[in-house]
Structure formats: C-alpha cells, structure tokens
Amino acid sequence: MNVTPLIDVLLVLIIVFMVVVSMDKPKGFETQIPQPPKSPNEPPPPKSTIVIQVEWTPGGSASSA
C-alpha cells in the first residue's frame, strides 16, 4: 500500500488547520497606557503610608494595634 498520498493529505490538513487557528486569535491585548497630567502645574497626588504594628505578648501570642 502506498502511503505517500495519505501523508500529503495529512500535511495539507495540518497546514489548513494552522491557518484557520491563527486567523481566529485576537491580535493583541487591550491595555490602558498611563497618560501625563493635563496641566503641568498640577501637584502629584499625596502618597499614603500604611503602618502595621505587631506586638508580642508574654504568652506567645501576637496582637495587632
């Protein structure tokens, strides 16, 4: 039995499948690019700091304040 025509058909099917799958994919991701402030004299927003304090008690347990 000659398998050469079967291999040719298989290769053509693989190529067709690869082309169809590549056409179905989205071309990129939607991103939000940061924009510069509209007025150059506007001060930057204030930075906030979070402080967590952990206190060890003599019994070996921790409590947060």
C-alpha positions as CSV (number, residue, x, y, z in Angstrom):
1,M,0.0,0.0,0.0
2,N,1.3,3.4,-1.0
3,V,1.1,5.9,1.9
4,T,2.6,8.9,0.1
5,P,-0.9,10.3,-0.9
6,L,-2.1,9.9,2.7
7,I,0.9,11.8,4.1
8,D,0.3,14.6,1.5
9,V,-3.3,14.9,2.6
10,L,-2.3,14.9,6.2
11,L,0.2,17.7,5.7
12,V,-2.4,19.8,3.8
13,L,-4.9,19.3,6.6
14,I,-2.3,20.3,9.2
15,I,-1.5,23.5,7.2
16,V,-5.1,24.4,6.7
17,F,-5.8,23.8,10.4
18,M,-2.8,26.0,11.4
19,V,-4.0,28.9,9.1
20,V,-7.6,28.7,10.5
21,V,-6.5,28.7,14.1
22,S,-4.1,31.7,13.5
23,M,-6.9,33.7,12.0
24,D,-9.2,33.1,15.0
25,K,-6.8,34.6,17.6
26,P,-7.1,38.2,18.7
27,K,-4.2,40.3,17.5
28,G,-3.3,41.9,20.9
29,F,-4.3,42.8,24.4
30,E,-6.3,45.9,25.3
31,T,-4.1,48.0,27.6
32,Q,-4.5,51.2,29.4
33,I,-1.4,53.3,28.9
34,P,-0.8,56.0,31.6
35,Q,-1.3,59.5,30.3
36,P,0.6,62.5,31.5
37,P,-1.3,65.1,33.6
38,K,-3.2,67.6,31.5
39,S,-1.8,70.7,33.3
40,P,1.9,70.7,34.1
41,N,1.4,72.8,37.2
42,E,-0.8,70.3,38.9
43,P,0.9,68.8,42.0
44,P,1.2,65.0,42.2
45,P,-1.3,63.2,44.4
46,P,-0.2,62.7,48.0
47,K,1.4,59.4,48.9
48,S,-0.3,57.5,51.8
49,T,1.6,55.2,54.1
50,I,0.1,52.2,55.9
51,V,1.8,51.2,59.2
52,I,1.2,47.8,60.8
53,Q,2.4,47.3,64.3
54,V,2.7,43.7,65.8
55,E,3.2,43.3,69.5
56,W,4.3,40.1,71.1
57,T,2.8,39.2,74.5
58,P,4.5,37.1,77.1
59,G,2.1,34.2,76.5
60,G,3.5,33.8,72.9
61,S,0.5,35.2,71.0
62,A,0.6,38.3,68.8
63,S,-1.8,41.2,68.8
64,S,-2.0,43.9,66.2
65,A,-2.6,47.6,67.1
